[in-house]
Amino acid sequence: MEPGEAAELLLAGMEGSRLPIAVAHGEGRAEFRDTGHLRAMQGSDQIALRYVDNVGEVADTYPANPNGSTDGICGLSNEDGRVTIMMPHPERVFRTVQHSWHPDGWGEDAPWMRMFRNARVAVG
């Protein structure tokens, strides 16, 4: 696998999306051993997801960044792209009825359902 391939597999077709998420707790923030490590991550394809505010800017503060993750980072892939981890809980918001509000055009499936369909196609 090429770097970032796992994230690309799970998040295929979701690039640039701004989606509501569920957060279950405040732990799990991205922390880096030093600024050099953070810069290396920022220069790689390993950052898969970020918290953003209501205008799409990287969120550094609560409530848009619920756990204070550095640079809004909430999803990462490992160097060879085989593992993607994330703090948000898309399994809690994959159906439209799980949201307190949604646009009329969503239908039954919320946008996070695409990630699960991508996974099913990959193992398929």
Residue, then its C-alpha position, 0 to 999 in steps of 0.5 A: m500500500e502507498p502512504g495514505e491509502a487506508a485513509e483514501l480507501l475509507l474516506a474515498g469521495m469524502e474529500g473536502s466534506r464538512l460533516p457533523i460528528a458525535v463526540a463521546h468524551g474529551e480524551g483522545r486528542a492528537e498530541f505530538r512529542d515535539t514541534g518537529h514531529l507535528r511539522a513532519m505530520q503536517g507535511s505528510d499525507q497522514i492527517a486524514l481528518r480535522y475538526v473545523d468550525n462553522v465556516g470551515e476553518v481548522a478549529d483549535t478551541y471548544p466546542a468545534n474542537p471538543n478535546g483540544s487536539t493540536d491543529g484540529i487533528c482528529g484522524l491519522s493514518n500510519e506511514d504505510g497507510r494500512v491503519t487509520i484512526m479517528m476520534p470522532h464517532p461516525e458510527r453514531v451519526f450514519r443515519t439521518v435520524q441520529h442528527s438533531w438537525h439535517p438538511d431536507g435532502w439527506g434522505e435516510d442515510a447521513p453522509w458518514m454512511r459513505m465511509f462504511r460503504n467504502a469499507r464494505v467495497a474494500v473487503g468485498 
